[in-house]
Amino acid sequence: LHYQPQVDLISGRIVGVEALLRWTHQTLGSVPPSEFVPIAEDTGLIVPLGRWVLREALEQLRAWSAARECRGLGTVTINISPVQFGDPNFVEDVRCALQDSGVEPSAVCLELTESALMQGPSRTIDVLTDLRSLGVYIGIDDFGTGHSSLARLRDLPVEILKIDRSFVDGLGRDGHESAIVASIMSLAFAMGLHAIAEGVEQPAQAKALTRLGCTTAQGYLFSAAQPPSALPALCGTRLWR
């Protein structure tokens, strides 16, 4: 697991991280998640792999806390595969991981894609409600690219909307993209949700996000995903000025 900082656009400091899988194969070299995650989903290996990611990320958060490193680090975001979310033992896996690590549930955000949350509406709401009862936060990844309705979004117990990088890419030069991001921000404000922009690579994008009211972002402008050992030094610096 590597961790990409999520940065407060006002202070420039890290307020969270997203745990991201990396695989360096002995002969293939670096294999991107876009290649190995679908295979893991097709074979069912994503369930034990996702369980490992959950536990590893929580243990890392606990280790940083015990060493008094990464002060100011608010949350760790963990991506959940639709296959993993559909596993009948998923909620119990989360409960056990929280209990074994001793991490505060409020320091954990479980992130699912918009499309995944729109499947099986009754069960989805039941599972999300059970997860919220544990104290963790729920985020919607790639918001605006799926097939959700506002009525469904209203019924889901979520707290965070992740603005997709495809919308962020055109900020500062494309009026349509700015209008879409402004609409997402208005929706988030109206529903009491927190918005995070991903894929920020240019200063103009970060400045546009600030003007639109988005205060948290992640992307190569601030930092690529880093190994755990690199985070303490980053937490002590401003990544955006």
C-alpha positions in Angstrom: 0.0 0.0 0.0 1.1 3.5 -0.8 -0.7 6.6 0.4 -1.7 9.8 -1.5 -2.1 12.9 0.5 -5.3 14.8 0.6 -4.6 18.5 1.1 -6.4 21.4 2.6 -6.3 24.1 -0.1 -6.4 26.9 2.5 -3.5 25.8 4.8 -1.7 23.6 2.2 -1.3 20.8 4.7 -2.2 17.2 4.7 -5.6 16.4 6.3 -6.0 12.8 5.1 -4.6 10.1 2.8 -6.0 7.6 0.4 -4.6 4.1 0.5 -3.7 2.8 -3.0 -2.6 -0.6 -4.0 0.7 -1.0 -5.8 2.2 -4.2 -7.3 5.8 -4.6 -8.4 6.2 -8.0 -10.1 9.6 -9.7 -10.2 9.5 -10.0 -14.0 6.7 -7.7 -15.2 7.8 -4.8 -13.2 5.2 -2.3 -12.0 1.7 -3.6 -12.8 -1.0 -0.8 -12.6 -4.1 -1.5 -10.5 -6.2 -1.0 -13.7 -4.7 -4.3 -14.9 -4.6 -6.5 -11.7 -7.7 -5.3 -9.8 -10.2 -6.5 -12.5 -8.5 -9.9 -12.5 -8.7 -10.1 -8.8 -12.4 -9.2 -9.0 -13.1 -11.8 -11.7 -11.4 -14.6 -9.7 -12.8 -13.6 -6.3 -9.4 -12.8 -4.9 -10.5 -9.2 -4.4 -12.3 -10.2 -1.2 -9.2 -11.5 0.7 -7.1 -8.8 -1.0 -9.6 -6.1 0.1 -9.6 -7.5 3.6 -5.8 -7.3 3.7 -5.9 -3.7 2.4 -8.4 -2.7 5.1 -6.3 -4.2 7.9 -3.0 -3.0 6.5 -4.2 0.6 6.2 -5.7 0.6 9.7 -2.5 -0.9 11.2 -0.4 1.8 9.4 -2.7 4.5 10.8 -2.3 3.0 14.3 1.5 2.9 13.8 1.7 6.5 12.8 -0.4 7.5 15.8 1.6 5.4 18.2 4.9 7.0 17.0 3.3 10.5 17.2 3.9 10.9 13.5 1.7 12.5 10.8 0.1 14.9 13.2 -2.9 16.5 11.6 -3.7 13.4 9.6 -7.4 13.3 9.9 -8.6 10.3 7.9 -7.5 7.4 5.8 -9.6 6.6 2.8 -9.9 3.0 1.7 -11.4 2.0 -1.7 -13.9 -0.8 -1.6 -14.5 -3.0 -4.6 -18.2 -3.7 -5.5 -17.4 -7.4 -5.2 -16.0 -6.9 -1.7 -19.0 -4.7 -0.8 -21.3 -7.5 -1.9 -19.6 -10.1 0.3 -22.0 -11.1 3.1 -19.1 -10.9 5.7 -18.0 -7.4 4.7 -19.5 -5.5 7.6 -18.1 -8.0 10.1 -14.7 -7.7 8.4 -14.7 -4.0 8.9 -15.9 -4.4 12.5 -13.1 -6.8 13.3 -10.4 -4.7 11.6 -11.5 -1.7 13.6 -11.5 -3.7 16.9 -8.1 -5.3 16.3 -6.4 -2.1 15.2 -7.9 0.1 17.9 -8.2 2.9 15.3 -11.0 5.4 15.9 -13.8 4.6 13.3 -14.1 8.4 12.6 -10.6 8.3 11.2 -11.7 5.9 8.4 -13.5 6.6 5.2 -14.7 3.7 3.0 -15.0 4.8 -0.6 -17.2 3.1 -3.2 -17.9 4.0 -6.8 -21.2 5.7 -7.7 -22.2 2.8 -9.9 -21.5 0.2 -7.1 -23.8 2.1 -4.7 -26.7 2.1 -7.2 -26.9 -1.7 -7.4 -29.3 -3.6 -5.2 -30.8 -0.4 -3.5 -32.3 -2.2 -0.5 -29.3 -4.2 0.5 -27.0 -1.2 -0.3 -28.8 1.0 2.2 -28.8 -1.7 4.8 -25.0 -2.3 4.5 -24.2 1.4 4.5 -26.4 1.9 7.6 -24.6 -0.9 9.4 -21.2 0.6 8.4 -22.2 4.0 9.6 -23.3 2.5 12.9 -19.7 1.3 13.3 -18.7 5.0 13.1 -16.8 5.0 9.8 -17.5 7.5 7.0 -18.8 6.6 3.6 -17.6 8.3 0.4 -18.7 8.2 -3.2 -15.8 7.9 -5.7 -15.8 9.3 -9.2 -19.0 11.2 -8.5 -20.8 12.4 -11.6 -19.6 9.6 -13.9 -22.1 6.9 -12.8 -25.9 6.6 -13.2 -27.2 7.7 -9.8 -30.3 9.8 -9.3 -30.7 12.6 -6.8 -33.5 10.7 -5.1 -31.2 7.7 -4.5 -28.4 10.0 -3.4 -30.7 11.5 -0.9 -31.4 8.1 0.7 -27.8 7.0 1.0 -26.0 7.6 4.3 -22.9 9.1 2.8 -20.7 12.0 3.9 -18.2 12.6 1.1 -18.4 13.2 -2.6 -15.2 12.6 -4.7 -15.2 14.9 -7.7 -13.9 12.9 -10.6 -10.6 13.8 -12.2 -12.3 14.1 -15.7 -14.1 17.2 -14.4 -11.1 18.6 -12.6 -8.9 18.3 -15.8 -10.7 21.1 -17.6 -10.9 23.6 -14.7 -9.4 26.9 -15.6 -9.8 26.5 -19.3 -13.2 24.9 -19.9 -16.4 26.6 -18.8 -18.5 23.5 -19.0 -16.2 21.6 -16.6 -16.2 24.6 -14.2 -20.0 24.6 -14.3 -20.2 20.8 -13.6 -17.8 21.2 -10.6 -19.8 24.2 -9.4 -23.0 22.1 -9.6 -21.4 19.3 -7.6 -20.2 21.8 -5.0 -23.7 23.3 -4.7 -25.2 19.8 -4.3 -22.7 19.0 -1.6 -23.3 22.2 0.3 -27.1 21.7 0.1 -26.9 18.1 1.4 -24.3 18.8 4.1 -21.7 16.7 2.4 -17.9 17.2 2.1 -16.4 17.3 -1.4 -12.9 16.2 -2.3 -11.4 16.8 -5.8 -9.0 14.2 -7.2 -6.5 14.4 -10.1 -5.4 17.9 -9.4 -2.2 18.5 -11.4 -2.1 22.2 -12.2 -2.0 25.3 -10.0 -4.9 26.8 -12.0 -7.0 23.8 -11.1 -6.4 24.2 -7.4 -7.1 27.9 -7.6 -10.4 27.3 -9.5 -11.4 24.7 -6.9 -10.8 27.2 -4.1 -13.0 29.8 -5.9 -15.7 27.2 -6.3 -15.7 26.4 -2.6 -13.8 23.1 -2.6 -11.3 23.0 0.2 -9.8 19.5 -0.1 -8.0 18.0 -3.0 -5.5 15.4 -4.0 -3.3 14.9 -7.1 0.2 15.1 -8.5 0.3 18.8 -7.9 0.7 18.1 -4.2 2.2 14.5 -4.2 2.0 11.2 -5.9 1.1 8.2 -3.7 4.0 7.5 -1.3 5.3 4.6 0.7 4.4 4.8 4.4 7.9 5.9 5.5 7.6 9.1 3.4 4.4 10.4 5.0 5.8 11.8 8.3 8.0 14.3 6.5 5.2 15.4 4.2 2.9 15.9 7.1 5.3 18.5 8.5 5.4 20.6 5.3 3.0 22.7 3.3 2.3 21.0 0.0 0.4 23.9 -1.5 0.9 27.7 -1.0 
